[in-house]
């Protein structure tokens, strides 16, 4: 996920951090972004693949994906899509 621009989906977690949260939380998010950039820069997932992270709106869970940079195809995801759907149904009032 190159040390250059990070996938826009990866930035969605940082936008979920409100100014009222402790500085430690914001620092953790900055560290996470730096770690993702380092992994992508080292091409740990291959030359044409990158690690991204985002926040699932329904379950409020962080989602990690390995994505093909050329096609945008999701190669792997944690938690899997079926787990996110299950969480969505369990959280409904």
Number of C-alpha atoms within 10 A of each C-alpha: 30 17 14 10 8 19 17 10 11 21 16 15 19 17 11 12 14 10 8 6 9 10 11 9 13 15 11 12 17 13 12 15 19 14 12 21 22 16 17 23 17 14 17 13 16 13 14 14 23 26 24 23 24 21 19 14 11 13 17 14 14 16 18 17 22 20 21 19 15 8 9 11 12 15 11 13 15 13 13 12 11 9 12 19 13 11 15 15 12 10 10 8 4
